Amino acid sequence: MKREEKNQKIETLAEKLNSSEVFYLTDTSELDVETVNKLRRLCFKKNVSMHVVKNTLLKKAMEKVEKDLEPLYDALKGPTSLMFSDTGNVPAKLIKEFRKNNSKPLLKGAFVEQVCYLGEENLDVLINIKSKNELIGDILALLQSPAKNVIASLQSGGGKLSGILKTLSEKQEK
């Protein structure tokens, strides 16, 4: 690969890293072509883009980015695949799902919403991270809960009140 090609790849990677709030570094080595293609299809279904990268080019791209990615430098050993996503927990769930039938990919590191995670032991932590939409849904549910309780109380109270009035009116008629 010529120097111009390398510089172009570094620039492209730097732009992608700068614009992405979520990316994972994984190890997909030792997977045969058929298995890697299955992983790529699963990534496509989950809106995750996967790219195999050279560690030296990735490190140079990381150094150009305005984010603090220095903790992830230690993960740049051995074969590395990058997974980009719009949602923080989707790649982690994808890795866990894919590993039900395969030994890899292994999580080397992740950058999710300004936080770096290193190592395989963080996979369950990353799975449990809620996405922005999930958090908004939880907040809306919490906000709606008291209003629903008030409405339910008023409706049940209204039924009781009308029942009492009906009984009283029937007594007066007799």
Contacts in CASP RR format, 6 or more apart in sequence:
PFRMAT RR
TARGET T0000
AUTHOR 0000-0000-0000
METHOD contacts of the structure
MODEL  1
MKREEKNQKIETLAEKLNSSEVFYLTDTSELDVETVNKLRRLCFKKNVSM
HVVKNTLLKKAMEKVEKDLEPLYDALKGPTSLMFSDTGNVPAKLIKEFRK
NNSKPLLKGAFVEQVCYLGEENLDVLINIKSKNELIGDILALLQSPAKNV
IASLQSGGGKLSGILKTLSEKQEK
1 9 0 8 1.000
6 57 0 8 1.000
9 57 0 8 1.000
9 61 0 8 1.000
10 57 0 8 1.000
10 60 0 8 1.000
10 61 0 8 1.000
10 64 0 8 1.000
11 61 0 8 1.000
11 64 0 8 1.000
13 53 0 8 1.000
13 57 0 8 1.000
13 58 0 8 1.000
13 61 0 8 1.000
14 61 0 8 1.000
14 62 0 8 1.000
14 64 0 8 1.000
14 65 0 8 1.000
16 84 0 8 1.000
17 23 0 8 1.000
17 61 0 8 1.000
17 62 0 8 1.000
17 65 0 8 1.000
17 67 0 8 1.000
17 69 0 8 1.000
18 65 0 8 1.000
18 66 0 8 1.000
18 67 0 8 1.000
20 84 0 8 1.000
21 86 0 8 1.000
21 88 0 8 1.000
21 112 0 8 1.000
21 113 0 8 1.000
21 114 0 8 1.000
22 84 0 8 1.000
22 85 0 8 1.000
22 86 0 8 1.000
22 87 0 8 1.000
22 88 0 8 1.000
22 91 0 8 1.000
22 110 0 8 1.000
22 111 0 8 1.000
22 112 0 8 1.000
22 113 0 8 1.000
23 82 0 8 1.000
23 83 0 8 1.000
23 84 0 8 1.000
23 85 0 8 1.000
23 110 0 8 1.000
23 111 0 8 1.000
24 82 0 8 1.000
24 83 0 8 1.000
24 85 0 8 1.000
24 91 0 8 1.000
24 92 0 8 1.000
24 95 0 8 1.000
24 107 0 8 1.000
24 109 0 8 1.000
24 110 0 8 1.000
24 111 0 8 1.000
25 72 0 8 1.000
25 75 0 8 1.000
25 76 0 8 1.000
25 80 0 8 1.000
25 81 0 8 1.000
25 82 0 8 1.000
25 107 0 8 1.000
25 108 0 8 1.000
25 109 0 8 1.000
25 110 0 8 1.000
26 80 0 8 1.000
26 81 0 8 1.000
26 82 0 8 1.000
26 83 0 8 1.000
26 95 0 8 1.000
26 104 0 8 1.000
26 105 0 8 1.000
26 106 0 8 1.000
26 107 0 8 1.000
26 108 0 8 1.000
26 109 0 8 1.000
27 78 0 8 1.000
27 79 0 8 1.000
27 80 0 8 1.000
27 81 0 8 1.000
27 104 0 8 1.000
27 105 0 8 1.000
27 106 0 8 1.000
27 108 0 8 1.000
28 36 0 8 1.000
28 39 0 8 1.000
28 52 0 8 1.000
28 79 0 8 1.000
28 81 0 8 1.000
28 104 0 8 1.000
28 105 0 8 1.000
29 78 0 8 1.000
29 79 0 8 1.000
29 104 0 8 1.000
30 103 0 8 1.000
30 104 0 8 1.000
31 39 0 8 1.000
31 102 0 8 1.000
31 104 0 8 1.000
31 105 0 8 1.000
35 102 0 8 1.000
38 98 0 8 1.000
39 50 0 8 1.000
39 98 0 8 1.000
39 102 0 8 1.000
39 105 0 8 1.000
40 50 0 8 1.000
42 94 0 8 1.000
42 97 0 8 1.000
42 98 0 8 1.000
43 49 0 8 1.000
43 50 0 8 1.000
43 83 0 8 1.000
43 94 0 8 1.000
46 85 0 8 1.000
46 90 0 8 1.000
46 91 0 8 1.000
46 93 0 8 1.000
46 94 0 8 1.000
47 85 0 8 1.000
47 86 0 8 1.000
47 90 0 8 1.000
48 83 0 8 1.000
48 84 0 8 1.000
48 85 0 8 1.000
48 90 0 8 1.000
48 91 0 8 1.000
48 94 0 8 1.000
49 83 0 8 1.000
49 84 0 8 1.000
49 85 0 8 1.000
50 81 0 8 1.000
50 82 0 8 1.000
50 83 0 8 1.000
50 84 0 8 1.000
51 81 0 8 1.000
51 82 0 8 1.000
51 84 0 8 1.000
52 79 0 8 1.000
52 80 0 8 1.000
52 81 0 8 1.000
52 82 0 8 1.000
53 80 0 8 1.000
53 81 0 8 1.000
53 82 0 8 1.000
54 80 0 8 1.000
55 76 0 8 1.000
55 77 0 8 1.000
55 78 0 8 1.000
55 80 0 8 1.000
58 76 0 8 1.000
58 80 0 8 1.000
58 82 0 8 1.000
59 73 0 8 1.000
59 76 0 8 1.000
62 69 0 8 1.000
62 70 0 8 1.000
62 72 0 8 1.000
62 73 0 8 1.000
67 111 0 8 1.000
67 114 0 8 1.000
68 116 0 8 1.000
69 111 0 8 1.000
69 116 0 8 1.000
71 116 0 8 1.000
71 118 0 8 1.000
72 109 0 8 1.000
72 111 0 8 1.000
72 116 0 8 1.000
72 118 0 8 1.000
74 118 0 8 1.000
75 108 0 8 1.000
75 109 0 8 1.000
75 118 0 8 1.000
75 119 0 8 1.000
80 108 0 8 1.000
81 105 0 8 1.000
83 91 0 8 1.000
83 94 0 8 1.000
85 91 0 8 1.000
87 131 0 8 1.000
87 132 0 8 1.000
87 133 0 8 1.000
88 112 0 8 1.000
88 113 0 8 1.000
88 126 0 8 1.000
88 129 0 8 1.000
88 131 0 8 1.000
89 126 0 8 1.000
89 127 0 8 1.000
89 128 0 8 1.000
89 129 0 8 1.000
89 130 0 8 1.000
89 131 0 8 1.000
90 131 0 8 1.000
91 110 0 8 1.000
91 126 0 8 1.000
92 107 0 8 1.000
92 110 0 8 1.000
92 123 0 8 1.000
92 126 0 8 1.000
92 127 0 8 1.000
92 129 0 8 1.000
93 127 0 8 1.000
95 105 0 8 1.000
95 107 0 8 1.000
95 123 0 8 1.000
96 123 0 8 1.000
96 127 0 8 1.000
98 105 0 8 1.000
99 105 0 8 1.000
106 120 0 8 1.000
107 119 0 8 1.000
107 120 0 8 1.000
107 122 0 8 1.000
107 123 0 8 1.000
107 126 0 8 1.000
108 118 0 8 1.000
108 119 0 8 1.000
108 120 0 8 1.000
109 116 0 8 1.000
109 117 0 8 1.000
109 118 0 8 1.000
109 119 0 8 1.000
109 122 0 8 1.000
110 116 0 8 1.000
110 117 0 8 1.000
110 122 0 8 1.000
110 126 0 8 1.000
111 117 0 8 1.000
112 126 0 8 1.000
112 129 0 8 1.000
117 125 0 8 1.000
117 126 0 8 1.000
130 138 0 8 1.000
END
